[in-house]
Each structure stands twice: as structure tokens, then as C-alpha cells.
Amino acid sequence: MTTLLAIDTATEACSAALLVGDRVFHRFEVIPRLHAQRLLPMVDELLIESGVTLQEIDALVFGRGPGAFTGVRIATGMVQGLAFSAGKPVIPVSNLAALAQRGWREHGAEAVCAAIDARMDEVYWGCFRLIDGVMQAVSGERVCAPEQVAAPDGFEPQLGCGTGWSYVDRLAVQVPASAADMLPDARDLIDLALPAWHAGETVDAADAQPIYLRDQVATPKGA
């Protein structure tokens, strides 16, 4: 029986999900700037509800970015702490892939362009296609101005999802439908992490690193 604990704080949403066999326990709240206060209580609630201890979990999963710098750091630090304390491996998952997976789960879209508002008049961007029930990247993830986004040749997206689609009038890619209010959800991290777990593709807690996409994370203007 596979048991995975996933957490995500890369956007305004704070979520946690616990897979125990074929059952998923879940918490999801949109709470900007309160992730650090709420995430551990969420995890405790899931462990109590499921009757599983942290030591009984096979691996921990986290949204490794891209997303809000502070949020991505919170998830990274939290998963490292939990993994160290329990002696468990970690599976990093792309937040753009998580958005695409949610697009499939909620809308049945098998080809998705995911975009997260990166502020500074830019978006985090990636295109994904469903393969064997899991969203796989068909292009590299990048950060760019909305007018510079691009889809691979021959890729016909069925859905655009994520806060980056608030720039829909400026994005250079056209989609039949978009969901600009969609945020990554830890339950979708579980679906994306399962193939990695079965393939033995995990990392040690010390090697669980955030992915920002921007080279300069917090450099003051003019520096």
C-alpha cells in the first residue's frame, strides 16, 4: 500500500493531501500570507483523520515551483524538515504540471497550457499533454512577458489554466477555454508523484530544492 504526503504553498493557495492506498485525504485553503501558520496544522489534521503516522509514510511530495518565492521556500523548508525527522525520501513536482493535472481532473483537458502570474509583468509558463493519466511536459518551463509565450509546433491546447491567464488578452497562445482562477492543489501533486515513486525517482531531503526560473530571486533594483 503506497502512502504519500504532499504539500503545496507556491501560490495564494495552501494545500496538503495524503494518499493511503486508494484513498486521498485533503485540505485546501486560499490564504495569502498565512501558509506558514496553517500548513503544519493541515498536515496534523490529515494524519489524525487517516490514522497514519509520519513514520508510516513512504515519501513526501512538494510543489517545487515555479511560484511565489516565499511560498516555494515555505514548502521546500517544510518538506525538508518533515523528511529529515521521519527519515523519508522526497519527490519534487512542478507547480505548472500540477495546474495542468488539475485542468485534466476538473475539465477533462488532455492538452493544457499552464501559466502562473510571476508579477513584474511576467508569467511562468509551460505546456503539457496527458500520457497514461499523468500530465507530461511538452516544452521547457520558462518565465517571460505574456507576449513572448509560445506553444510547441503542432501542440493544440484545449485549456489554459492558472493565474497567468489573467493576461489572456496579451498571451500569444490561443485556447478554446481558460481558467484564470485555478491554483495548484496538493491532490494533483499526488497523481504526478506516483509514477516517480514507482520508478524509484526520489531525492534525499537535503537535495529537495526549489525551482524559481528567475535567476535573480531577491536582488534590489539597481543592484
C-alpha positions as a Markdown table, in Angstrom:
| # | Residue | x | y | z |
|---|---|---|---|---|
| 1 | Met | 0.0 | 0.0 | 0.0 |
| 2 | Thr | 1.5 | 3.3 | -1.1 |
| 3 | Thr | 1.3 | 6.2 | 1.3 |
| 4 | Leu | 2.4 | 9.7 | 0.1 |
| 5 | Leu | 2.1 | 13.1 | 1.8 |
| 6 | Ala | 2.0 | 16.1 | -0.4 |
| 7 | Ile | 2.2 | 19.8 | 0.4 |
| 8 | Asp | 2.0 | 23.0 | -1.7 |
| 9 | Thr | 2.3 | 26.7 | -0.9 |
| 10 | Ala | 3.6 | 28.1 | -4.2 |
| 11 | Thr | 0.6 | 30.4 | -4.8 |
| 12 | Glu | -2.2 | 32.0 | -2.8 |
| 13 | Ala | -3.4 | 28.5 | -2.1 |
| 14 | Cys | -2.2 | 26.4 | 0.8 |
| 15 | Ser | -2.9 | 22.7 | 0.5 |
| 16 | Ala | -2.0 | 19.2 | 1.7 |
| 17 | Ala | -3.0 | 15.8 | 0.6 |
| 18 | Leu | -2.3 | 12.3 | 2.0 |
| 19 | Leu | -2.6 | 9.2 | -0.1 |
| 20 | Val | -3.3 | 6.0 | 1.8 |
| 21 | Gly | -3.8 | 3.1 | -0.5 |
| 22 | Asp | -6.6 | 4.2 | -2.8 |
| 23 | Arg | -7.9 | 6.9 | -0.5 |
| 24 | Val | -6.9 | 10.6 | -0.5 |
| 25 | Phe | -7.3 | 12.9 | 2.5 |
| 26 | His | -7.2 | 16.5 | 1.6 |
| 27 | Arg | -7.1 | 20.1 | 2.8 |
| 28 | Phe | -7.2 | 23.2 | 0.5 |
| 29 | Glu | -7.5 | 26.9 | 1.5 |
| 30 | Val | -6.8 | 30.1 | -0.3 |
| 31 | Ile | -5.0 | 32.1 | 2.5 |
| 32 | Pro | -2.4 | 34.5 | 1.1 |
| 33 | Arg | 0.5 | 35.2 | 3.6 |
| 34 | Leu | -0.8 | 32.6 | 6.1 |
| 35 | His | 0.8 | 29.5 | 4.7 |
| 36 | Ala | 3.5 | 29.1 | 7.3 |
| 37 | Gln | 0.9 | 29.3 | 10.1 |
| 38 | Arg | -1.6 | 26.9 | 8.5 |
| 39 | Leu | 0.4 | 24.2 | 6.7 |
| 40 | Leu | 1.6 | 22.1 | 9.7 |
| 41 | Pro | -1.9 | 22.1 | 11.3 |
| 42 | Met | -3.2 | 20.8 | 7.9 |
| 43 | Val | -0.7 | 18.0 | 7.9 |
| 44 | Asp | -1.5 | 17.1 | 11.5 |
| 45 | Glu | -5.3 | 17.0 | 10.7 |
| 46 | Leu | -4.6 | 14.7 | 7.8 |
| 47 | Leu | -2.5 | 12.3 | 9.9 |
| 48 | Ile | -5.1 | 12.2 | 12.6 |
| 49 | Glu | -8.0 | 11.7 | 10.1 |
| 50 | Ser | -6.2 | 8.9 | 8.3 |
| 51 | Gly | -4.8 | 7.2 | 11.4 |
| 52 | Val | -1.4 | 7.2 | 9.8 |
| 53 | Thr | 1.8 | 8.4 | 11.4 |
| 54 | Leu | 4.5 | 10.4 | 9.7 |
| 55 | Gln | 6.9 | 7.5 | 10.1 |
| 56 | Glu | 4.5 | 5.2 | 8.2 |
| 57 | Ile | 4.5 | 7.5 | 5.1 |
| 58 | Asp | 6.6 | 6.2 | 2.1 |
| 59 | Ala | 7.7 | 9.6 | 0.8 |
| 60 | Leu | 6.9 | 13.3 | 0.9 |
| 61 | Val | 5.9 | 15.3 | -2.1 |
| 62 | Phe | 6.1 | 19.1 | -2.5 |
| 63 | Gly | 5.3 | 21.8 | -5.1 |
| 64 | Arg | 8.9 | 22.8 | -6.0 |
| 65 | Gly | 7.8 | 25.9 | -8.0 |
| 66 | Pro | 7.7 | 28.0 | -10.0 |
| 67 | Gly | 5.5 | 30.3 | -8.0 |
| 68 | Ala | 5.8 | 33.0 | -5.3 |
| 69 | Phe | 9.3 | 32.9 | -4.0 |
| 70 | Thr | 8.3 | 33.0 | -0.3 |
| 71 | Gly | 5.7 | 30.3 | -0.8 |
| 72 | Val | 8.0 | 28.0 | -2.7 |
| 73 | Arg | 10.6 | 28.4 | 0.1 |
| 74 | Ile | 8.0 | 27.6 | 2.8 |
| 75 | Ala | 7.1 | 24.3 | 1.1 |
| 76 | Thr | 10.7 | 23.4 | 0.5 |
| 77 | Gly | 11.7 | 24.1 | 4.1 |
| 78 | Met | 8.7 | 22.3 | 5.5 |
| 79 | Val | 9.1 | 19.1 | 3.4 |
| 80 | Gln | 12.8 | 19.0 | 4.2 |
| 81 | Gly | 12.1 | 19.3 | 8.0 |
| 82 | Leu | 9.4 | 16.6 | 7.8 |
| 83 | Ala | 11.5 | 14.3 | 5.7 |
| 84 | Phe | 14.6 | 14.7 | 7.9 |
| 85 | Ser | 12.6 | 14.0 | 11.0 |
| 86 | Ala | 11.0 | 10.9 | 9.6 |
| 87 | Gly | 13.9 | 9.6 | 7.5 |
| 88 | Lys | 11.9 | 9.6 | 4.3 |
| 89 | Pro | 12.7 | 10.5 | 0.7 |
| 90 | Val | 11.2 | 13.4 | -1.2 |
| 91 | Ile | 9.6 | 13.8 | -4.6 |
| 92 | Pro | 9.6 | 17.4 | -6.1 |
| 93 | Val | 6.8 | 18.2 | -8.5 |
| 94 | Ser | 6.4 | 21.2 | -10.9 |
| 95 | Asn | 3.6 | 23.5 | -9.9 |
| 96 | Leu | 2.9 | 24.1 | -13.6 |
| 97 | Ala | 2.4 | 20.4 | -14.1 |
| 98 | Ala | 0.1 | 20.4 | -11.0 |
| 99 | Leu | -2.0 | 23.0 | -12.7 |
| 100 | Ala | -2.2 | 21.0 | -15.9 |
| 101 | Gln | -3.1 | 17.9 | -13.9 |
| 102 | Arg | -5.9 | 19.8 | -12.2 |
| 103 | Gly | -7.1 | 21.0 | -15.6 |
| 104 | Trp | -7.4 | 17.4 | -16.6 |
| 105 | Arg | -9.1 | 16.4 | -13.4 |
| 106 | Glu | -11.7 | 19.1 | -13.4 |
| 107 | His | -12.2 | 19.8 | -17.1 |
| 108 | Gly | -11.0 | 16.7 | -18.9 |
| 109 | Ala | -8.5 | 18.6 | -20.9 |
| 110 | Glu | -5.7 | 16.4 | -22.3 |
| 111 | Ala | -3.6 | 19.3 | -23.7 |
| 112 | Val | -3.1 | 22.2 | -21.3 |
| 113 | Cys | -1.1 | 25.4 | -21.3 |
| 114 | Ala | -0.4 | 26.3 | -17.6 |
| 115 | Ala | 0.6 | 29.8 | -16.6 |
| 116 | Ile | 1.2 | 31.4 | -13.2 |
| 117 | Asp | 1.4 | 35.2 | -12.7 |
| 118 | Ala | 5.0 | 35.8 | -11.9 |
| 119 | Arg | 4.5 | 39.5 | -11.1 |
| 120 | Met | 6.8 | 42.1 | -12.7 |
| 121 | Asp | 4.7 | 41.9 | -15.8 |
| 122 | Glu | 5.8 | 38.3 | -16.5 |
| 123 | Val | 4.3 | 34.8 | -16.3 |
| 124 | Tyr | 5.6 | 31.3 | -15.5 |
| 125 | Trp | 4.7 | 29.2 | -18.5 |
| 126 | Gly | 4.6 | 25.5 | -19.6 |
| 127 | Cys | 2.7 | 23.2 | -22.0 |
| 128 | Phe | 1.6 | 19.7 | -21.0 |
| 129 | Arg | -0.1 | 16.6 | -22.6 |
| 130 | Leu | -1.8 | 13.8 | -20.8 |
| 131 | Ile | 0.0 | 10.5 | -21.1 |
| 132 | Asp | -1.2 | 7.4 | -19.2 |
| 133 | Gly | -3.3 | 9.6 | -16.9 |
| 134 | Val | -0.4 | 12.0 | -16.0 |
| 135 | Met | 0.4 | 15.4 | -17.4 |
| 136 | Gln | 3.8 | 15.4 | -19.1 |
| 137 | Ala | 5.7 | 18.5 | -20.2 |
| 138 | Val | 6.0 | 19.0 | -24.0 |
| 139 | Ser | 8.0 | 22.2 | -23.6 |
| 140 | Gly | 10.5 | 23.6 | -21.1 |
| 141 | Glu | 9.2 | 25.8 | -18.3 |
| 142 | Arg | 10.1 | 29.4 | -18.6 |
| 143 | Val | 9.4 | 32.9 | -17.3 |
| 144 | Cys | 8.7 | 35.6 | -19.8 |
| 145 | Ala | 6.4 | 38.5 | -20.8 |
| 146 | Pro | 2.9 | 37.4 | -21.7 |
| 147 | Glu | 3.5 | 38.4 | -25.4 |
| 148 | Gln | 6.5 | 36.1 | -25.5 |
| 149 | Val | 4.8 | 32.8 | -24.5 |
| 150 | Ala | 4.9 | 30.1 | -27.1 |
| 151 | Ala | 3.5 | 26.6 | -27.6 |
| 152 | Pro | 5.4 | 23.8 | -29.4 |
| 153 | Asp | 4.7 | 23.4 | -33.1 |
| 154 | Gly | 1.8 | 21.1 | -33.6 |
| 155 | Phe | 0.6 | 21.4 | -30.0 |
| 156 | Glu | -3.1 | 22.3 | -29.8 |
| 157 | Pro | -4.1 | 23.3 | -26.3 |
| 158 | Gln | -7.6 | 22.5 | -25.1 |
| 159 | Leu | -7.4 | 24.6 | -21.9 |
| 160 | Gly | -5.4 | 27.4 | -20.4 |
| 161 | Cys | -5.2 | 27.3 | -16.6 |
| 162 | Gly | -3.6 | 29.3 | -13.8 |
| 163 | Thr | -3.4 | 33.0 | -12.7 |
| 164 | Gly | -1.2 | 33.8 | -15.7 |
| 165 | Trp | -4.3 | 33.6 | -17.8 |
| 166 | Ser | -5.4 | 36.9 | -16.3 |
| 167 | Tyr | -3.3 | 38.3 | -19.1 |
| 168 | Val | -5.4 | 36.4 | -21.6 |
| 169 | Asp | -5.6 | 39.5 | -24.0 |
| 170 | Arg | -1.8 | 39.6 | -24.1 |
| 171 | Leu | -0.9 | 36.0 | -24.2 |
| 172 | Ala | 0.4 | 34.9 | -27.6 |
| 173 | Val | -1.2 | 31.5 | -27.4 |
| 174 | Gln | -4.9 | 31.0 | -28.1 |
| 175 | Val | -7.0 | 28.4 | -26.2 |
| 176 | Pro | -10.7 | 27.4 | -26.5 |
| 177 | Ala | -11.2 | 28.0 | -22.8 |
| 178 | Ser | -9.2 | 29.3 | -19.8 |
| 179 | Ala | -9.5 | 29.1 | -16.0 |
| 180 | Ala | -7.6 | 32.1 | -14.6 |
| 181 | Asp | -8.7 | 31.4 | -11.1 |
| 182 | Met | -7.3 | 27.9 | -10.9 |
| 183 | Leu | -4.5 | 27.4 | -8.4 |
| 184 | Pro | -2.2 | 24.3 | -7.8 |
| 185 | Asp | -3.7 | 21.7 | -5.4 |
| 186 | Ala | -1.7 | 19.1 | -3.5 |
| 187 | Arg | -4.1 | 16.3 | -4.5 |
| 188 | Asp | -2.8 | 16.7 | -8.1 |
| 189 | Leu | 0.8 | 16.5 | -6.8 |
| 190 | Ile | -0.1 | 13.0 | -5.6 |
| 191 | Asp | -1.1 | 11.9 | -9.1 |
| 192 | Leu | 2.1 | 13.3 | -10.6 |
| 193 | Ala | 4.3 | 11.8 | -7.9 |
| 194 | Leu | 3.0 | 8.3 | -8.1 |
| 195 | Pro | 4.9 | 7.3 | -11.3 |
| 196 | Ala | 8.1 | 8.8 | -9.8 |
| 197 | Trp | 7.6 | 6.8 | -6.6 |
| 198 | His | 7.0 | 3.5 | -8.5 |
| 199 | Ala | 10.1 | 4.2 | -10.6 |
| 200 | Gly | 12.3 | 5.0 | -7.6 |
| 201 | Glu | 12.8 | 8.6 | -8.6 |
| 202 | Thr | 13.1 | 10.3 | -5.2 |
| 203 | Val | 15.7 | 12.6 | -3.7 |
| 204 | Asp | 17.2 | 12.9 | -0.2 |
| 205 | Ala | 15.7 | 15.7 | 1.9 |
| 206 | Ala | 18.9 | 17.7 | 1.6 |
| 207 | Asp | 18.6 | 17.7 | -2.2 |
| 208 | Ala | 15.0 | 18.9 | -2.3 |
| 209 | Gln | 15.4 | 22.3 | -3.9 |
| 210 | Pro | 13.0 | 25.0 | -5.1 |
| 211 | Ile | 12.8 | 25.9 | -8.8 |
| 212 | Tyr | 12.3 | 29.7 | -9.2 |
| 213 | Leu | 13.0 | 30.0 | -13.0 |
| 214 | Arg | 14.2 | 33.6 | -12.4 |
| 215 | Asp | 18.0 | 33.9 | -12.0 |
| 216 | Gln | 17.6 | 36.8 | -9.5 |
| 217 | Val | 15.2 | 35.9 | -6.7 |
| 218 | Ala | 15.6 | 38.9 | -4.4 |
| 219 | Thr | 18.0 | 41.4 | -5.9 |
| 220 | Pro | 17.1 | 45.0 | -5.1 |
| 221 | Lys | 16.5 | 47.3 | -8.0 |
| 222 | Gly | 19.7 | 49.0 | -9.1 |
| 223 | Ala | 21.9 | 46.4 | -7.5 |
